[in-house]
Amino acid sequence: MDFETITVESNNAVGVITLNRPASMNAVCAAMLYELAQAVSAFDAEESIRVIVLKGEPDFFAAGTDMSEFACPPDDSFAKGGIYSRAADTVSRCAKPIVTAAAGYVFGGGLELVLMSDIVIAADNARFGFPEITLGVLPQMGGASLLAARVGRAKAMDLLLTGRHIGAEEALACGIISRIVDSADLLNEVGETAQRIASMPAAGVKLAKQAVLQADAVLAKTEGTIAKLSLMSVDAREGLNALKENRAPKYVHK
């Protein structure tokens, strides 16, 4: 299967997906998510694959969401949002563990992919954040509820409402990531972790993942609707149009 925005390979029992939009620092877009969902589904269905690794570049995992896709008439925005939602559902429903290597910029849609992952190993240069609030919109793949489930209400409000970025140490302390390693060791650590999981009994691994995820299921059901509503506010349209036109937004707080 040929892809334009990701690359895919197999390494023994591990399927490896690499985000591949270097010109945009891997900004997450509808095309990337469509291909990512295809790759995850294929690996999930392939019996010989027992673990999936997701990674980006050494200096950036994904530097945000390509919000220019939403700077269009609402009907088109909702169509794009549908692709985002379906991709999120596919990744979240994957029965096999997803181990993610997070390095450099991990913002917006990149952070949402991290939050959908089961184990996140971060380089010491990683930085995380949701800058969407600066445009008056929400993360479009369930990021708010995923973040709240991972870090709790107080920390989620702090990050979502300010749009501030945090480093790897703070991300570890609040539970966004699993561990931190030197950036030079990141891919080796992720590879060894994936191979260790792949050596475990596959049925037990799937059940363990299912047991942990049960607690998160309720929150995500309603957030998709709320995220779409965020695209309809006057300020959201202004923020997205300002982004498209490369100018400072003029918000009216409506």
C-alpha positions in Angstrom: 0.0 0.0 0.0 1.5 3.4 -1.1 1.1 6.4 1.2 2.0 10.1 0.7 1.9 11.4 4.3 3.2 8.5 6.3 5.6 5.6 5.7 4.9 2.0 6.9 7.2 -1.0 7.5 7.2 -4.2 9.5 10.0 -5.3 11.9 9.4 -8.9 13.0 6.1 -8.6 15.0 6.1 -4.8 15.1 4.4 -2.6 12.6 6.1 0.9 12.3 4.2 4.0 11.2 6.3 7.2 10.6 4.6 10.5 10.1 6.0 12.0 6.9 5.1 15.6 6.2 8.5 17.2 6.9 7.7 20.4 5.1 5.0 21.2 7.6 6.8 19.6 10.5 4.3 16.8 10.4 1.3 19.0 10.9 -1.7 16.7 11.2 -4.1 17.0 8.3 -7.1 15.0 6.9 -5.0 13.2 4.3 -2.5 12.1 7.0 -5.2 10.9 9.3 -7.0 9.0 6.5 -3.7 7.2 5.7 -2.9 6.7 9.4 -6.3 5.0 9.9 -5.7 2.7 6.9 -2.3 1.7 8.3 -3.5 1.1 11.8 -6.4 -0.9 10.5 -4.1 -3.1 8.3 -1.7 -3.7 11.2 -4.6 -4.5 13.6 -5.9 -7.1 11.2 -2.5 -8.7 10.4 -2.1 -11.6 12.8 1.7 -11.5 12.6 1.8 -7.9 13.9 1.4 -7.7 17.7 2.5 -4.2 18.4 2.4 -0.9 16.5 5.0 1.8 16.8 4.2 5.5 15.9 7.0 8.0 15.4 7.9 11.2 13.7 11.2 13.1 13.2 14.0 13.6 15.8 13.1 17.3 16.0 9.4 17.1 15.7 6.7 14.4 16.2 3.9 16.6 14.9 4.0 20.4 15.3 0.3 20.9 15.4 -3.0 20.5 13.5 -3.3 21.9 10.0 -6.0 24.3 11.0 -6.1 25.9 7.6 -8.3 23.0 6.6 -11.0 24.4 8.9 -10.7 28.0 7.5 -13.5 27.3 5.0 -17.3 27.3 4.9 -18.8 25.4 7.9 -20.1 22.5 5.7 -16.5 21.9 4.4 -15.2 22.2 8.0 -17.6 19.5 9.2 -16.6 17.3 6.3 -12.9 17.6 7.4 -13.9 17.1 11.0 -15.6 13.9 10.0 -12.3 12.5 8.7 -10.6 13.6 11.9 -13.3 11.8 14.1 -13.2 8.6 12.1 -9.5 8.4 12.2 -9.5 9.0 16.0 -12.1 6.2 16.3 -9.9 3.8 14.3 -6.8 4.6 16.3 -8.6 4.4 19.6 -10.3 1.1 18.8 -7.1 -0.6 17.8 -6.9 -3.8 19.8 -3.1 -3.9 19.6 -0.8 -1.8 21.8 0.5 1.5 20.2 3.9 2.6 21.4 4.7 6.2 20.4 8.1 7.9 20.2 7.6 11.6 21.0 10.4 14.0 20.2 10.6 17.7 19.7 7.3 19.5 19.0 4.2 17.5 20.0 1.4 20.0 19.6 -2.3 20.0 18.7 -3.1 16.9 16.7 0.3 15.5 17.5 -0.5 15.6 21.2 -3.9 14.0 20.5 -2.2 11.1 18.8 0.1 10.8 21.8 -2.9 10.7 24.1 -4.5 7.9 22.0 -1.3 5.8 22.4 -0.8 3.2 25.0 2.8 3.8 25.9 4.6 7.1 25.1 8.3 7.3 25.4 9.5 10.9 25.1 12.9 12.3 24.2 14.2 14.9 26.7 13.7 17.6 24.0 10.0 17.0 23.7 7.4 19.7 24.2 3.7 19.3 24.5 0.7 21.6 24.2 -2.7 22.4 22.7 -2.5 25.9 21.1 -6.0 25.6 19.5 -7.5 27.9 22.1 -5.6 30.8 20.5 -7.9 30.3 17.5 -11.1 29.9 19.6 -11.5 26.2 18.8 -11.0 22.9 20.5 -8.8 19.9 19.6 -10.7 18.0 16.9 -10.0 14.4 17.8 -11.2 14.2 21.4 -8.1 15.8 22.9 -9.9 17.6 25.7 -11.5 14.5 27.2 -8.4 12.4 26.4 -6.3 14.9 28.3 -8.7 15.1 31.2 -8.7 11.3 31.5 -4.9 11.3 31.6 -4.0 14.2 33.8 -7.2 15.2 35.7 -9.5 18.2 35.5 -7.2 20.8 37.0 -4.2 20.1 34.8 -6.4 19.7 31.7 -8.0 23.1 32.3 -4.6 24.6 32.8 -3.2 23.3 29.5 -6.4 23.7 27.4 -7.4 27.2 28.5 -4.0 28.8 28.4 -2.5 27.0 25.4 0.8 26.9 27.1 3.6 24.4 26.2 5.2 22.0 28.7 8.4 20.1 28.7 9.0 16.4 29.0 9.5 16.5 32.8 6.2 18.2 33.4 4.5 15.9 30.9 5.9 12.9 32.8 4.8 14.3 36.2 1.2 14.7 35.1 0.9 11.4 33.3 0.9 12.4 29.6 4.0 10.3 28.9 5.3 7.0 30.2 9.0 7.8 30.5 11.8 10.1 29.3 15.0 9.1 27.6 17.9 10.9 26.0 17.0 11.9 22.5 19.8 9.8 21.0 18.4 6.7 22.7 14.7 7.2 21.8 14.2 4.9 18.9 16.2 2.1 20.5 14.2 2.4 23.7 10.9 2.4 21.7 12.0 -0.6 19.6 13.1 -2.6 22.6 9.8 -1.8 24.4 7.8 -2.9 21.4 9.7 -6.1 21.0 9.3 -6.9 24.7 5.5 -6.5 24.5 5.4 -8.5 21.2 7.1 -11.4 23.1 4.2 -11.5 25.6 1.1 -13.7 25.0 -1.0 -11.7 22.5 -4.4 -12.6 24.0 -3.3 -11.4 27.4 -1.9 -8.2 26.0 -5.1 -7.3 24.2 -7.2 -8.0 27.3 -4.9 -5.9 29.5 -5.2 -3.0 27.1 -9.0 -3.4 27.0 -9.3 -3.4 30.8 -7.3 -0.2 31.1 -9.3 1.6 28.4 -12.7 0.9 29.8 -12.6 3.8 32.1 -12.0 6.3 29.3 -14.9 5.3 27.1 -17.6 7.5 28.5 -15.9 10.9 28.3 -15.1 10.6 24.6 -18.6 10.0 23.4 -19.9 13.6 23.8 -16.7 15.6 23.0 -16.9 15.2 19.2 -20.2 17.2 19.2 -18.7 19.9 21.4 -15.6 20.2 19.3 -17.7 20.6 16.1 -19.7 23.3 17.8 -16.5 25.2 18.7 -15.9 25.7 14.9 -19.2 27.6 14.6 -18.6 30.5 17.0 -17.9 34.0 15.6 -14.5 34.1 17.1 -13.6 30.6 15.8 -14.4 31.7 12.2 -12.4 34.9 12.8 -9.4 33.0 14.2 -9.4 30.5 11.4 -9.8 33.2 8.7 -7.0 35.2 10.3 -4.8 32.1 10.2 -5.6 31.7 6.5 -5.0 35.3 5.7 -1.8 35.5 7.8 -3.0 38.3 10.0 -3.7 38.9 13.7 -7.3 37.9 14.7 -9.8 40.5 16.0 -12.0 38.7 18.5 -15.4 39.9 19.7 -15.8 37.1 22.3 -18.9 35.6 20.7 
